[in-house]
Amino acid sequence: MENAYTAEQSVQYRKSRHLQERYQVTDMTIWRWVQNGLLAKPLYINRQRYWTEDQLSEFEARMATEAA
């Protein structure tokens, strides 16, 4: 039987600092995006917030369709 973990792709997590640099916004803006449901809720590890690349791709697609 194949191990389910090895069959999955490795997931890349990004800290809030990465999002601030990527989107040129402040931490407060990221917080507002989460509160307004625009950005998925983060995973918390030792008080650090993390988002997956998939979550960021979905967010970017959502923002692109709203801007159009």
N, CA, C and O atoms as a DFTB+ gen file, in Angstrom:
272 C
 N C O
     1  1       0.835      -1.179       0.000
     2  2       0.000       0.000       0.000
     3  2       0.881       1.244       0.000
     4  3       1.865       1.320       0.736
     5  1       0.524       2.200      -0.818
     6  2       1.326       3.413      -0.951
     7  2       1.062       4.361       0.217
     8  3      -0.078       4.537       0.647
     9  1       2.113       4.955       0.708
    10  2       1.980       5.930       1.789
    11  2       1.305       7.187       1.249
    12  3       1.775       7.755       0.263
    13  1       0.215       7.633       1.870
    14  2      -0.542       8.788       1.399
    15  2       0.294      10.059       1.442
    16  3       0.129      10.945       0.604
    17  1       1.188      10.147       2.414
    18  2       2.005      11.349       2.545
    19  2       2.939      11.518       1.355
    20  3       3.096      12.631       0.853
    21  1       3.549      10.461       0.904
    22  2       4.489      10.568      -0.207
    23  2       3.767      10.801      -1.518
    24  3       4.376      11.298      -2.466
    25  1       2.502      10.461      -1.606
    26  2       1.747      10.663      -2.836
    27  2       1.359      12.130      -3.015
    28  3       1.108      12.575      -4.135
    29  1       1.308      12.878      -1.920
    30  2       0.929      14.292      -1.985
    31  2       2.120      15.144      -2.406
    32  3       3.279      14.777      -2.213
    33  1       1.788      16.299      -2.990
    34  2       2.838      17.257      -3.281
    35  2       3.222      17.965      -1.994
    36  3       2.412      18.093      -1.077
    37  1       4.449      18.418      -1.937
    38  2       4.845      19.163      -0.745
    39  2       4.157      20.529      -0.763
    40  3       4.075      21.186      -1.801
    41  1       3.673      20.935       0.387
    42  2       2.952      22.190       0.510
    43  2       3.924      23.265       0.971
    44  3       4.695      23.052       1.907
    45  1       3.886      24.414       0.316
    46  2       4.742      25.517       0.709
    47  2       3.915      26.527       1.486
    48  3       2.849      26.950       1.040
    49  1       4.416      26.906       2.648
    50  2       3.744      27.879       3.500
    51  2       4.478      29.207       3.435
    52  3       5.705      29.259       3.359
    53  1       3.697      30.277       3.468
    54  2       4.259      31.627       3.429
    55  2       3.831      32.403       4.670
    56  3       2.662      32.380       5.053
    57  1       4.784      33.090       5.295
    58  2       4.501      33.910       6.471
    59  2       3.843      35.225       6.049
    60  3       3.839      35.596       4.875
    61  1       3.294      35.908       7.041
    62  2       2.656      37.191       6.755
    63  2       3.663      38.192       6.189
    64  3       3.298      39.032       5.367
    65  1       4.897      38.116       6.609
    66  2       5.936      39.014       6.073
    67  2       6.074      38.832       4.560
    68  3       6.255      39.804       3.827
    69  1       5.989      37.606       4.109
    70  2       6.059      37.326       2.673
    71  2       4.884      37.986       1.950
    72  3       5.061      38.572       0.882
    73  1       3.689      37.890       2.530
    74  2       2.511      38.511       1.923
    75  2       2.658      40.023       1.875
    76  3       2.275      40.647       0.885
    77  1       3.202      40.617       2.920
    78  2       3.398      42.062       2.935
    79  2       4.307      42.503       1.795
    80  3       4.044      43.508       1.133
    81  1       5.365      41.753       1.572
    82  2       6.292      42.087       0.490
    83  2       5.694      41.775      -0.879
    84  3       5.863      42.542      -1.826
    85  1       5.011      40.672      -0.975
    86  2       4.440      40.231      -2.251
    87  2       3.366      41.188      -2.767
    88  3       3.307      41.483      -3.961
    89  1       2.515      41.670      -1.852
    90  2       1.398      42.531      -2.253
    91  2       1.619      43.997      -1.908
    92  3       0.752      44.829      -2.174
    93  1       2.765      44.325      -1.321
    94  2       3.094      45.701      -0.953
    95  2       1.998      46.323      -0.090
    96  3       1.497      47.408      -0.382
    97  1       1.637      45.605       0.985
    98  2       0.613      46.068       1.917
    99  2       1.130      45.914       3.347
   100  3       2.159      45.284       3.591
   101  1       0.390      46.504       4.281
   102  2       0.752      46.384       5.690
   103  2       0.104      45.145       6.295
   104  3      -0.752      44.506       5.685
   105  1       0.535      44.826       7.503
   106  2      -0.037      43.700       8.223
   107  2      -1.516      43.941       8.522
   108  3      -2.306      42.998       8.535
   109  1      -1.891      45.187       8.761
   110  2      -3.288      45.525       9.025
   111  2      -4.159      45.227       7.801
   112  3      -5.290      44.766       7.950
   113  1      -3.656      45.478       6.621
   114  2      -4.410      45.178       5.403
   115  2      -4.637      43.680       5.275
   116  3      -5.731      43.245       4.917
   117  1      -3.617      42.894       5.562
   118  2      -3.764      41.437       5.513
   119  2      -4.810      40.994       6.525
   120  3      -5.639      40.138       6.218
   121  1      -4.785      41.561       7.718
   122  2      -5.769      41.242       8.747
   123  2      -7.172      41.569       8.258
   124  3      -8.099      40.785       8.462
   125  1      -7.335      42.731       7.609
   126  2      -8.650      43.131       7.085
   127  2      -9.119      42.176       5.987
   128  3     -10.298      41.827       5.930
   129  1      -8.212      41.760       5.128
   130  2      -8.583      40.815       4.071
   131  2      -9.131      39.528       4.679
   132  3     -10.121      38.981       4.193
   133  1      -8.492      39.048       5.735
   134  2      -8.945      37.823       6.403
   135  2     -10.304      38.073       7.056
   136  3     -11.212      37.251       6.927
   137  1     -10.449      39.196       7.753
   138  2     -11.705      39.504       8.434
   139  2     -12.866      39.664       7.463
   140  3     -14.001      39.315       7.791
   141  1     -12.592      40.190       6.264
   142  2     -13.628      40.395       5.251
   143  2     -13.857      39.170       4.373
   144  3     -14.713      39.191       3.489
   145  1     -13.099      38.105       4.613
   146  2     -13.282      36.874       3.856
   147  2     -12.628      36.865       2.495
   148  3     -12.873      35.957       1.700
   149  1     -11.806      37.850       2.207
   150  2     -11.108      37.883       0.914
   151  2      -9.945      36.909       0.881
   152  3      -9.646      36.315      -0.155
   153  1      -9.292      36.750       2.024
   154  2      -8.132      35.859       2.154
   155  2      -8.476      34.787       3.178
   156  3      -9.086      35.070       4.210
   157  1      -8.084      33.564       2.886
   158  2      -8.366      32.440       3.791
   159  2      -7.721      32.663       5.154
   160  3      -6.705      33.348       5.269
   161  1      -8.321      32.081       6.174
   162  2      -7.745      32.171       7.514
   163  2      -6.412      31.434       7.538
   164  3      -6.276      30.366       6.941
   165  1      -5.445      31.996       8.219
   166  2      -4.110      31.389       8.239
   167  2      -4.010      30.223       9.209
   168  3      -4.858      30.025      10.079
   169  1      -2.956      29.472       9.028
   170  2      -2.561      28.437       9.973
   171  2      -1.625      29.105      10.969
   172  3      -0.676      29.783      10.573
   173  1      -1.883      28.919      12.243
   174  2      -1.027      29.501      13.281
   175  2      -0.080      28.439      13.819
   176  3      -0.500      27.350      14.212
   177  1       1.213      28.778      13.829
   178  2       2.239      27.927      14.422
   179  2       3.133      28.845      15.241
   180  3       3.793      29.731      14.698
   181  1       3.150      28.626      16.553
   182  2       3.957      29.459      17.458
   183  2       3.740      30.954      17.226
   184  3       4.693      31.725      17.107
   185  1       2.480      31.339      17.164
   186  2       2.064      32.735      16.997
   187  2       2.417      33.324      15.644
   188  3       2.253      34.528      15.443
   189  1       2.886      32.533      14.732
   190  2       3.178      32.978      13.378
   191  2       2.032      32.547      12.476
   192  3       1.479      31.458      12.635
   193  1       1.682      33.406      11.533
   194  2       0.605      33.079      10.596
   195  2       1.192      32.602       9.276
   196  3       2.147      33.183       8.757
   197  1       0.605      31.533       8.740
   198  2       1.077      30.941       7.492
   199  2      -0.090      30.692       6.554
   200  3      -1.176      30.298       6.978
   201  1       0.154      30.930       5.266
   202  2      -0.803      30.606       4.218
   203  2      -0.105      29.706       3.207
   204  3       1.106      29.800       3.008
   205  1      -0.879      28.839       2.576
   206  2      -0.311      27.986       1.536
   207  2      -0.287      28.745       0.217
   208  3      -1.019      29.718       0.034
   209  1       0.547      28.297      -0.683
   210  2       0.595      28.896      -2.015
   211  2      -0.756      28.741      -2.718
   212  3      -1.165      29.624      -3.472
   213  1      -1.445      27.633      -2.478
   214  2      -2.772      27.437      -3.070
   215  2      -3.753      28.495      -2.580
   216  3      -4.542      29.022      -3.365
   217  1      -3.710      28.807      -1.293
   218  2      -4.583      29.847      -0.750
   219  2      -4.267      31.197      -1.383
   220  3      -5.177      31.972      -1.676
   221  1      -2.997      31.480      -1.594
   222  2      -2.610      32.755      -2.196
   223  2      -3.019      32.811      -3.663
   224  3      -3.413      33.869      -4.153
   225  1      -2.931      31.696      -4.362
   226  2      -3.368      31.649      -5.762
   227  2      -4.870      31.896      -5.874
   228  3      -5.322      32.615      -6.765
   229  1      -5.637      31.298      -4.971
   230  2      -7.085      31.524      -4.958
   231  2      -7.400      32.987      -4.660
   232  3      -8.292      33.571      -5.276
   233  1      -6.675      33.570      -3.726
   234  2      -6.868      34.973      -3.384
   235  2      -6.575      35.857      -4.592
   236  3      -7.342      36.770      -4.897
   237  1      -5.464      35.587      -5.279
   238  2      -5.102      36.384      -6.452
   239  2      -6.127      36.267      -7.553
   240  3      -6.445      37.254      -8.215
   241  1      -6.651      35.064      -7.758
   242  2      -7.686      34.865      -8.778
   243  2      -8.959      35.623      -8.397
   244  3      -9.596      36.230      -9.259
   245  1      -9.328      35.595      -7.137
   246  2     -10.513      36.309      -6.664
   247  2     -10.334      37.818      -6.859
   248  3     -11.255      38.501      -7.306
   249  1      -9.165      38.327      -6.527
   250  2      -8.914      39.767      -6.670
   251  2      -8.894      40.185      -8.142
   252  3      -9.317      41.290      -8.481
   253  1      -8.405      39.307      -9.011
   254  2      -8.361      39.616     -10.443
   255  2      -9.758      39.679     -11.030
   256  3     -10.037      40.543     -11.862
   257  1     -10.645      38.779     -10.613
   258  2     -12.008      38.787     -11.148
   259  2     -12.799      39.975     -10.609
   260  3     -13.650      40.517     -11.314
   261  1     -12.533      40.384      -9.375
   262  2     -13.231      41.555      -8.818
   263  2     -12.748      42.844      -9.454
   264  3     -13.514      43.799      -9.578
   265  1     -11.484      42.884      -9.859
   266  2     -10.936      44.076     -10.487
   267  2     -11.395      44.243     -11.927
   268  3     -11.404      45.351     -12.462
   269  1     -11.775      43.132     -12.547
   270  2     -12.190      43.178     -13.967
   271  2     -13.611      43.650     -14.143
   272  3     -14.097      43.740     -15.271
